[in-house]
Amino acid sequence: MQKCYKENIMKKCKILTLITVLFLMLNVCKQTSPSIELDDFSFYTPSQEKTPFPLVAQRTVKNVILMIGDGMGFTQIVATRTLVLGAQGRLTIERLPVTGVIDNYAADYFVSGSAATATSLATGYKTIENMVSVLPDGTPAMTILEAAREKNLSTGLVATSTITHATPAAFAAHVTDRYSEVEIAGQLLESRINVLLGGGRALFKSGISGYKYKRTDGRDLVEEARKADYAYVETKDELMQLRAENGHVLGLFSDGYLINQGSEPTLAEMTDAALEILSQNDKGFFLMVEGSQIDWAGEDNDINYLIREQLHFDLAIRSAIRFAMDDEETLVVVTADHETGGMFISVEPPNQLDGKIDIQWGTDEHNGNVVPVFAYGPQAERFMGWYDNTEIPKKIANILGIPDFPQKMTSKLD
């Protein structure tokens, strides 16, 4: 009897210990922000209009603006709107009239990184982790930007990261390792892209140590760009003083990534400048704009950082929509490469409509959630539905009248 009694006690203790461990694990994994003290987001002035932008009559598309919120999922949008504007507010992104959903797995992993997912958005092919517009067997794949350039359209890349980072790189470079940013810088310059705006001076000029990677080969790509008839700018004021007639512009506003302070232009200001320059081409243009740091805010589980980056991205979207409304021949497509942070809005208090909500995080990494697609302009309806991320550039190519896309390039990389 005494032996059985002791065994029962030990079993109960083991069960209680297991329950305690599970409880502690759940509370460690459940990262929460029960009391959110928001930063000053007065730089963002919401529109008084909340209704969707109108559908546009079907006509030929001359220009395409592809906007990528790196790490942006549905919850990032809803949480930003609710915390800043209240549940009944509306961000610009939420007013785009067409909505779709895309899967974003890679060729080797279901949950992937920006290099592989951006490659899908740029080329229409799947690839493996860390490859940039290169297929798993080492064959480079033509990007939608390169295809647009062959059609004599002007081209542009804008980002708040280094302009050599995985997402912008995927539209005009071909490397087997996304961290080869020094090599990517040279390829971007060789690509003769009309507008390059972002961070990354340390990748273009030797001897600058303000970023984790730096050029050490003695080359000065800025000087090479000037000799190749690029106008070069380093500050917001210099960017604003550019003439629209500048056919090629290189703007590097930080040694590394941008921080939305000081002499740097905002993402919206860079978007406005790029549109003014690219629109000088009567044949049209392709522009990719990335809100790069939504992803990093998700990795940090930093709600204020995330809201700031999401709002700056939203203002850039507003710039694109304003241009498209005036132009009437421009298609705007907004999407994400993947979601980061596993953000969700909890039933835990506060749980109110006035913007007081509880934000929780499931992870500090990427995840396999589907991500949204929004579209405005002629033929925007073609982006509704649920499909794979590789369909995005295929749809754009078809809309722009680009044949034989997607397309593998002839040589393989070492």
NUBATOR-652135 format. One record per residue (C-alpha): residue number from 1; residue in three letters; x, y, z. Coordinates in steps of 0.1 Angstrom, whole numbers. Example, Ala and Ser with C-alpha at 12.3 -4.5 7.8 and 13.67 -1.06 7.14 Angstrom:
REM residues 2
+-----+-----+-------+-------+-------+
:   n : res :     X :     Y :     Z :
+-----+-----+-------+-------+-------+
:   1 : ALA :   123 :   -45 :    78 :
:   2 : SER :   137 :   -11 :    71 :
+-----+-----+-------+-------+-------+
***
This chain:
REM residues 414
+-----+-----+-------+-------+-------+
:   n : res :     X :     Y :     Z :
+-----+-----+-------+-------+-------+
:   1 : MET :     0 :     0 :     0 :
:   2 : GLN :    27 :    24 :    10 :
:   3 : LYS :    47 :    16 :   -22 :
:   4 : CYS :    16 :    23 :   -44 :
:   5 : TYR :     9 :    55 :   -25 :
:   6 : LYS :    45 :    68 :   -32 :
:   7 : GLU :    42 :    58 :   -69 :
:   8 : ASN :    10 :    78 :   -72 :
:   9 : ILE :    25 :   108 :   -55 :
:  10 : MET :    55 :   107 :   -79 :
:  11 : LYS :    32 :   104 :  -109 :
:  12 : LYS :    13 :   135 :   -98 :
:  13 : CYS :    45 :   154 :   -92 :
:  14 : LYS :    57 :   145 :  -127 :
:  15 : ILE :    24 :   157 :  -142 :
:  16 : LEU :    25 :   189 :  -122 :
:  17 : THR :    61 :   195 :  -133 :
:  18 : LEU :    52 :   189 :  -169 :
:  19 : ILE :    22 :   213 :  -167 :
:  20 : THR :    44 :   239 :  -151 :
:  21 : VAL :    71 :   236 :  -178 :
:  22 : LEU :    45 :   238 :  -206 :
:  23 : PHE :    30 :   269 :  -189 :
:  24 : LEU :    64 :   286 :  -187 :
:  25 : MET :    72 :   277 :  -223 :
:  26 : LEU :    40 :   291 :  -236 :
:  27 : ASN :    45 :   323 :  -217 :
:  28 : VAL :    81 :   326 :  -230 :
:  29 : CYS :    69 :   320 :  -266 :
:  30 : LYS :    40 :   344 :  -262 :
:  31 : GLN :    57 :   378 :  -265 :
:  32 : THR :    32 :   406 :  -257 :
:  33 : SER :    30 :   443 :  -256 :
:  34 : PRO :     3 :   449 :  -230 :
:  35 : SER :    10 :   486 :  -226 :
:  36 : ILE :    19 :   503 :  -259 :
:  37 : GLU :    33 :   538 :  -256 :
:  38 : LEU :    32 :   550 :  -292 :
:  39 : ASP :    58 :   573 :  -307 :
:  40 : ASP :    49 :   606 :  -324 :
:  41 : PHE :    35 :   596 :  -358 :
:  42 : SER :    24 :   631 :  -367 :
:  43 : PHE :    44 :   629 :  -399 :
:  44 : TYR :    15 :   608 :  -412 :
:  45 : THR :   -16 :   627 :  -421 :
:  46 : PRO :   -45 :   603 :  -429 :
:  47 : SER :   -69 :   610 :  -457 :
:  48 : GLN :  -104 :   620 :  -447 :
:  49 : GLU :  -117 :   597 :  -474 :
:  50 : LYS :  -121 :   561 :  -464 :
:  51 : THR :  -139 :   546 :  -494 :
:  52 : PRO :  -120 :   525 :  -520 :
:  53 : PHE :  -103 :   542 :  -549 :
:  54 : PRO :  -123 :   536 :  -580 :
:  55 : LEU :  -117 :   509 :  -605 :
:  56 : VAL :  -101 :   523 :  -637 :
:  57 : ALA :  -114 :   517 :  -672 :
:  58 : GLN :   -95 :   490 :  -691 :
:  59 : ARG :   -68 :   505 :  -713 :
:  60 : THR :   -32 :   499 :  -723 :
:  61 : VAL :    -7 :   501 :  -694 :
:  62 : LYS :    24 :   521 :  -701 :
:  63 : ASN :    39 :   522 :  -666 :
:  64 : VAL :    41 :   498 :  -637 :
:  65 : ILE :    50 :   506 :  -601 :
:  66 : LEU :    56 :   474 :  -580 :
:  67 : MET :    57 :   482 :  -543 :
:  68 : ILE :    70 :   456 :  -518 :
:  69 : GLY :    65 :   458 :  -481 :
:  70 : ASP :    93 :   435 :  -469 :
:  71 : GLY :    79 :   414 :  -441 :
:  72 : MET :    44 :   429 :  -444 :
:  73 : GLY :    14 :   408 :  -436 :
:  74 : PHE :   -23 :   415 :  -432 :
:  75 : THR :   -19 :   420 :  -394 :
:  76 : GLN :     9 :   446 :  -398 :
:  77 : ILE :   -15 :   467 :  -418 :
:  78 : VAL :   -45 :   463 :  -395 :
:  79 : ALA :   -25 :   469 :  -363 :
:  80 : THR :    -9 :   500 :  -377 :
:  81 : ARG :   -42 :   514 :  -388 :
:  82 : THR :   -60 :   506 :  -355 :
:  83 : LEU :   -32 :   519 :  -332 :
:  84 : VAL :   -28 :   551 :  -351 :
:  85 : LEU :   -62 :   559 :  -366 :
:  86 : GLY :   -86 :   536 :  -347 :
:  87 : ALA :  -105 :   506 :  -359 :
:  88 : GLN :  -126 :   526 :  -383 :
:  89 : GLY :   -98 :   545 :  -399 :
:  90 : ARG :   -82 :   536 :  -433 :
:  91 : LEU :   -47 :   536 :  -445 :
:  92 : THR :   -40 :   543 :  -482 :
:  93 : ILE :   -31 :   507 :  -488 :
:  94 : GLU :   -65 :   496 :  -475 :
:  95 : ARG :   -83 :   518 :  -501 :
:  96 : LEU :   -68 :   501 :  -532 :
:  97 : PRO :   -98 :   485 :  -550 :
:  98 : VAL :   -83 :   451 :  -558 :
:  99 : THR :   -71 :   426 :  -533 :
: 100 : GLY :   -54 :   392 :  -537 :
: 101 : VAL :   -33 :   367 :  -518 :
: 102 : ILE :    -1 :   350 :  -527 :
: 103 : ASP :    19 :   320 :  -515 :
: 104 : ASN :    56 :   326 :  -510 :
: 105 : TYR :    74 :   293 :  -504 :
: 106 : ALA :   108 :   288 :  -520 :
: 107 : ALA :   122 :   259 :  -541 :
: 108 : ASP :   138 :   243 :  -510 :
: 109 : TYR :   119 :   257 :  -479 :
: 110 : PHE :    83 :   265 :  -471 :
: 111 : VAL :    94 :   294 :  -449 :
: 112 : SER :   120 :   314 :  -469 :
: 113 : GLY :   139 :   346 :  -469 :
: 114 : SER :   139 :   378 :  -490 :
: 115 : ALA :   164 :   366 :  -516 :
: 116 : ALA :   143 :   336 :  -528 :
: 117 : THR :   109 :   353 :  -525 :
: 118 : ALA :   121 :   385 :  -542 :
: 119 : THR :   136 :   363 :  -569 :
: 120 : SER :   101 :   349 :  -575 :
: 121 : LEU :    86 :   383 :  -576 :
: 122 : ALA :   113 :   395 :  -600 :
: 123 : THR :   117 :   365 :  -623 :
: 124 : GLY :    87 :   342 :  -621 :
: 125 : TYR :   108 :   313 :  -610 :
: 126 : LYS :   114 :   296 :  -576 :
: 127 : THR :   149 :   294 :  -562 :
: 128 : ILE :   167 :   283 :  -531 :
: 129 : GLU :   176 :   303 :  -500 :
: 130 : ASN :   200 :   332 :  -504 :
: 131 : MET :   202 :   330 :  -542 :
: 132 : VAL :   194 :   362 :  -561 :
: 133 : SER :   177 :   358 :  -595 :
: 134 : VAL :   197 :   326 :  -600 :
: 135 : LEU :   180 :   292 :  -604 :
: 136 : PRO :   190 :   263 :  -582 :
: 137 : ASP :   212 :   249 :  -609 :
: 138 : GLY :   231 :   282 :  -612 :
: 139 : THR :   214 :   295 :  -643 :
: 140 : PRO :   205 :   333 :  -641 :
: 141 : ALA :   169 :   342 :  -648 :
: 142 : MET :   158 :   374 :  -665 :
: 143 : THR :   141 :   398 :  -643 :
: 144 : ILE :   110 :   418 :  -651 :
: 145 : LEU :   131 :   450 :  -648 :
: 146 : GLU :   156 :   437 :  -673 :
: 147 : ALA :   128 :   426 :  -696 :
: 148 : ALA :   112 :   461 :  -694 :
: 149 : ARG :   146 :   477 :  -701 :
: 150 : GLU :   149 :   455 :  -733 :
: 151 : LYS :   115 :   470 :  -743 :
: 152 : ASN :   131 :   504 :  -740 :
: 153 : LEU :   112 :   513 :  -709 :
: 154 : SER :   130 :   534 :  -682 :
: 155 : THR :   137 :   515 :  -649 :
: 156 : GLY :   141 :   523 :  -613 :
: 157 : LEU :   148 :   508 :  -579 :
: 158 : VAL :   140 :   526 :  -546 :
: 159 : ALA :   146 :   511 :  -511 :
: 160 : THR :   151 :   521 :  -475 :
: 161 : SER :   178 :   494 :  -471 :
: 162 : THR :   210 :   494 :  -490 :
: 163 : ILE :   201 :   494 :  -526 :
: 164 : THR :   222 :   462 :  -529 :
: 165 : HIS :   200 :   444 :  -503 :
: 166 : ALA :   182 :   412 :  -513 :
: 167 : THR :   149 :   426 :  -526 :
: 168 : PRO :   162 :   454 :  -548 :
: 169 : ALA :   191 :   433 :  -559 :
: 170 : ALA :   168 :   406 :  -572 :
: 171 : PHE :   155 :   429 :  -599 :
: 172 : ALA :   188 :   436 :  -615 :
: 173 : ALA :   216 :   414 :  -602 :
: 174 : HIS :   225 :   377 :  -604 :
: 175 : VAL :   245 :   362 :  -576 :
: 176 : THR :   244 :   329 :  -557 :
: 177 : ASP :   248 :   346 :  -523 :
: 178 : ARG :   226 :   376 :  -513 :
: 179 : TYR :   254 :   388 :  -490 :
: 180 : SER :   277 :   395 :  -519 :
: 181 : GLU :   266 :   431 :  -518 :
: 182 : VAL :   299 :   445 :  -530 :
: 183 : GLU :   295 :   425 :  -562 :
: 184 : ILE :   258 :   434 :  -565 :
: 185 : ALA :   267 :   471 :  -564 :
: 186 : GLY :   289 :   467 :  -595 :
: 187 : GLN :   261 :   447 :  -613 :
: 188 : LEU :   235 :   474 :  -605 :
: 189 : LEU :   257 :   501 :  -621 :
: 190 : GLU :   264 :   479 :  -651 :
: 191 : SER :   227 :   474 :  -656 :
: 192 : ARG :   222 :   511 :  -665 :
: 193 : ILE :   191 :   514 :  -643 :
: 194 : ASN :   178 :   549 :  -647 :
: 195 : VAL :   171 :   556 :  -611 :
: 196 : LEU :   188 :   540 :  -580 :
: 197 : LEU :   178 :   555 :  -547 :
: 198 : GLY :   185 :   541 :  -512 :
: 199 : GLY :   214 :   534 :  -488 :
: 200 : GLY :   247 :   517 :  -493 :
: 201 : ARG :   276 :   542 :  -499 :
: 202 : ALA :   300 :   517 :  -483 :
: 203 : LEU :   293 :   492 :  -511 :
: 204 : PHE :   300 :   518 :  -539 :
: 205 : LYS :   331 :   536 :  -525 :
: 206 : SER :   362 :   519 :  -510 :
: 207 : GLY :   373 :   528 :  -475 :
: 208 : ILE :   339 :   535 :  -459 :
: 209 : SER :   332 :   514 :  -428 :
: 210 : GLY :   297 :   525 :  -419 :
: 211 : TYR :   281 :   492 :  -429 :
: 212 : LYS :   287 :   455 :  -421 :
: 213 : TYR :   300 :   450 :  -457 :
: 214 : LYS :   323 :   474 :  -474 :
: 215 : ARG :   343 :   477 :  -506 :
: 216 : THR :   380 :   471 :  -502 :
: 217 : ASP :   391 :   467 :  -539 :
: 218 : GLY :   399 :   504 :  -543 :
: 219 : ARG :   371 :   510 :  -568 :
: 220 : ASP :   350 :   541 :  -566 :
: 221 : LEU :   317 :   532 :  -583 :
: 222 : VAL :   303 :   567 :  -576 :
: 223 : GLU :   330 :   582 :  -597 :
: 224 : GLU :   324 :   555 :  -623 :
: 225 : ALA :   287 :   564 :  -623 :
: 226 : ARG :   295 :   600 :  -628 :
: 227 : LYS :   317 :   592 :  -658 :
: 228 : ALA :   287 :   571 :  -671 :
: 229 : ASP :   265 :   602 :  -670 :
: 230 : TYR :   248 :   595 :  -637 :
: 231 : ALA :   238 :   624 :  -616 :
: 232 : TYR :   249 :   616 :  -580 :
: 233 : VAL :   232 :   628 :  -549 :
: 234 : GLU :   237 :   622 :  -512 :
: 235 : THR :   210 :   643 :  -494 :
: 236 : LYS :   174 :   651 :  -496 :
: 237 : ASP :   181 :   687 :  -507 :
: 238 : GLU :   203 :   675 :  -536 :
: 239 : LEU :   176 :   650 :  -546 :
: 240 : MET :   149 :   677 :  -547 :
: 241 : GLN :   172 :   700 :  -568 :
: 242 : LEU :   175 :   674 :  -596 :
: 243 : ARG :   160 :   682 :  -629 :
: 244 : ALA :   135 :   658 :  -643 :
: 245 : GLU :   156 :   656 :  -675 :
: 246 : ASN :   183 :   637 :  -656 :
: 247 : GLY :   183 :   604 :  -675 :
: 248 : HIS :   203 :   585 :  -649 :
: 249 : VAL :   204 :   592 :  -611 :
: 250 : LEU :   223 :   574 :  -583 :
: 251 : GLY :   212 :   585 :  -549 :
: 252 : LEU :   230 :   570 :  -518 :
: 253 : PHE :   218 :   587 :  -487 :
: 254 : SER :   236 :   566 :  -460 :
: 255 : ASP :   267 :   544 :  -457 :
: 256 : GLY :   243 :   516 :  -448 :
: 257 : TYR :   206 :   516 :  -445 :
: 258 : LEU :   184 :   547 :  -441 :
: 259 : ILE :   171 :   558 :  -406 :
: 260 : ASN :   144 :   584 :  -416 :
: 261 : GLN :   164 :   613 :  -400 :
: 262 : GLY :   186 :   642 :  -408 :
: 263 : SER :   194 :   649 :  -444 :
: 264 : GLU :   178 :   617 :  -457 :
: 265 : PRO :   148 :   618 :  -480 :
: 266 : THR :   117 :   598 :  -469 :
: 267 : LEU :   105 :   568 :  -490 :
: 268 : ALA :    77 :   589 :  -503 :
: 269 : GLU :   101 :   617 :  -514 :
: 270 : MET :   123 :   592 :  -531 :
: 271 : THR :    93 :   577 :  -549 :
: 272 : ASP :    81 :   611 :  -560 :
: 273 : ALA :   116 :   619 :  -574 :
: 274 : ALA :   119 :   586 :  -592 :
: 275 : LEU :    84 :   590 :  -608 :
: 276 : GLU :    93 :   625 :  -620 :
: 277 : ILE :   125 :   613 :  -637 :
: 278 : LEU :   111 :   580 :  -651 :
: 279 : SER :    80 :   596 :  -665 :
: 280 : GLN :   101 :   616 :  -690 :
: 281 : ASN :   102 :   584 :  -712 :
: 282 : ASP :    72 :   584 :  -735 :
: 283 : LYS :    75 :   547 :  -739 :
: 284 : GLY :    69 :   541 :  -702 :
: 285 : PHE :    87 :   527 :  -671 :
: 286 : PHE :    90 :   500 :  -645 :
: 287 : LEU :    97 :   511 :  -609 :
: 288 : MET :   102 :   488 :  -579 :
: 289 : VAL :    98 :   506 :  -545 :
: 290 : GLU :   106 :   486 :  -513 :
: 291 : GLY :    96 :   495 :  -477 :
: 292 : SER :   126 :   475 :  -465 :
: 293 : GLN :   125 :   478 :  -428 :
: 294 : ILE :    90 :   465 :  -419 :
: 295 : ASP :   108 :   432 :  -419 :
: 296 : TRP :   134 :   443 :  -394 :
: 297 : ALA :   108 :   457 :  -371 :
: 298 : GLY :    91 :   423 :  -371 :
: 299 : GLU :   124 :   406 :  -363 :
: 300 : ASP :   128 :   430 :  -334 :
: 301 : ASN :    92 :   426 :  -323 :
: 302 : ASP :    92 :   464 :  -321 :
: 303 : ILE :    57 :   478 :  -326 :
: 304 : ASN :    67 :   514 :  -328 :
: 305 : TYR :    95 :   507 :  -353 :
: 306 : LEU :    70 :   487 :  -374 :
: 307 : ILE :    43 :   513 :  -373 :
: 308 : ARG :    68 :   540 :  -384 :
: 309 : GLU :    80 :   519 :  -413 :
: 310 : GLN :    45 :   509 :  -423 :
: 311 : LEU :    33 :   545 :  -423 :
: 312 : HIS :    63 :   556 :  -444 :
: 313 : PHE :    55 :   528 :  -469 :
: 314 : ASP :    18 :   539 :  -469 :
: 315 : LEU :    29 :   575 :  -478 :
: 316 : ALA :    50 :   561 :  -507 :
: 317 : ILE :    19 :   542 :  -518 :
: 318 : ARG :    -1 :   575 :  -517 :
: 319 : SER :    25 :   591 :  -539 :
: 320 : ALA :    22 :   562 :  -564 :
: 321 : ILE :   -16 :   564 :  -564 :
: 322 : ARG :   -15 :   602 :  -569 :
: 323 : PHE :     8 :   598 :  -599 :
: 324 : ALA :   -13 :   569 :  -613 :
: 325 : MET :   -46 :   589 :  -610 :
: 326 : ASP :   -31 :   619 :  -629 :
: 327 : ASP :   -14 :   597 :  -655 :
: 328 : GLU :   -42 :   572 :  -661 :
: 329 : GLU :   -19 :   547 :  -678 :
: 330 : THR :    -1 :   535 :  -647 :
: 331 : LEU :    -7 :   502 :  -629 :
: 332 : VAL :     3 :   501 :  -592 :
: 333 : VAL :     8 :   467 :  -575 :
: 334 : VAL :    15 :   464 :  -538 :
: 335 : THR :    26 :   432 :  -521 :
: 336 : ALA :    51 :   416 :  -498 :
: 337 : ASP :    78 :   390 :  -501 :
: 338 : HIS :    69 :   372 :  -468 :
: 339 : GLU :    56 :   380 :  -433 :
: 340 : THR :    79 :   385 :  -403 :
: 341 : GLY :    71 :   383 :  -366 :
: 342 : GLY :    39 :   363 :  -366 :
: 343 : MET :    21 :   393 :  -353 :
: 344 : PHE :   -15 :   390 :  -341 :
: 345 : ILE :   -40 :   411 :  -322 :
: 346 : SER :   -50 :   393 :  -290 :
: 347 : VAL :   -83 :   391 :  -271 :
: 348 : GLU :   -64 :   401 :  -240 :
: 349 : PRO :   -71 :   436 :  -227 :
: 350 : PRO :   -70 :   463 :  -239 :
: 351 : ASN :   -94 :   452 :  -266 :
: 352 : GLN :  -111 :   484 :  -278 :
: 353 : LEU :  -121 :   501 :  -311 :
: 354 : ASP :  -104 :   534 :  -302 :
: 355 : GLY :   -69 :   520 :  -309 :
: 356 : LYS :   -62 :   504 :  -276 :
: 357 : ILE :   -54 :   468 :  -285 :
: 358 : ASP :   -30 :   441 :  -273 :
: 359 : ILE :    -3 :   432 :  -299 :
: 360 : GLN :    15 :   399 :  -295 :
: 361 : TRP :    42 :   382 :  -316 :
: 362 : GLY :    46 :   345 :  -325 :
: 363 : THR :    82 :   346 :  -335 :
: 364 : ASP :   112 :   369 :  -343 :
: 365 : GLU :   117 :   353 :  -377 :
: 366 : HIS :   100 :   349 :  -410 :
: 367 : ASN :    70 :   326 :  -413 :
: 368 : GLY :    50 :   308 :  -440 :
: 369 : ASN :    19 :   330 :  -438 :
: 370 : VAL :     4 :   341 :  -471 :
: 371 : VAL :     7 :   378 :  -479 :
: 372 : PRO :   -16 :   403 :  -495 :
: 373 : VAL :   -16 :   418 :  -530 :
: 374 : PHE :   -33 :   451 :  -537 :
: 375 : ALA :   -37 :   468 :  -571 :
: 376 : TYR :   -49 :   500 :  -586 :
: 377 : GLY :   -51 :   512 :  -622 :
: 378 : PRO :   -58 :   497 :  -657 :
: 379 : GLN :   -60 :   459 :  -655 :
: 380 : ALA :   -57 :   459 :  -617 :
: 381 : GLU :   -84 :   432 :  -616 :
: 382 : ARG :   -59 :   407 :  -629 :
: 383 : PHE :   -43 :   406 :  -595 :
: 384 : MET :   -73 :   394 :  -575 :
: 385 : GLY :   -76 :   359 :  -563 :
: 386 : TRP :   -52 :   334 :  -546 :
: 387 : TYR :   -21 :   324 :  -565 :
: 388 : ASP :    17 :   319 :  -563 :
: 389 : ASN :    41 :   348 :  -560 :
: 390 : THR :    58 :   337 :  -593 :
: 391 : GLU :    26 :   349 :  -611 :
: 392 : ILE :    32 :   385 :  -602 :
: 393 : PRO :    60 :   393 :  -627 :
: 394 : LYS :    43 :   370 :  -653 :
: 395 : LYS :    11 :   391 :  -651 :
: 396 : ILE :    32 :   424 :  -653 :
: 397 : ALA :    51 :   411 :  -683 :
: 398 : ASN :    18 :   401 :  -701 :
: 399 : ILE :     3 :   435 :  -693 :
: 400 : LEU :    33 :   454 :  -707 :
: 401 : GLY :    33 :   433 :  -738 :
: 402 : ILE :    66 :   416 :  -730 :
: 403 : PRO :    69 :   382 :  -748 :
: 404 : ASP :    87 :   350 :  -737 :
: 405 : PHE :    86 :   357 :  -700 :
: 406 : PRO :    98 :   341 :  -677 :
: 407 : GLN :   130 :   333 :  -694 :
: 408 : LYS :   163 :   317 :  -684 :
: 409 : MET :   195 :   334 :  -694 :
: 410 : THR :   221 :   315 :  -714 :
: 411 : SER :   251 :   311 :  -690 :
: 412 : LYS :   254 :   296 :  -655 :
: 413 : LEU :   272 :   313 :  -626 :
: 414 : ASP :   302 :   297 :  -609 :
+-----+-----+-------+-------+-------+
***
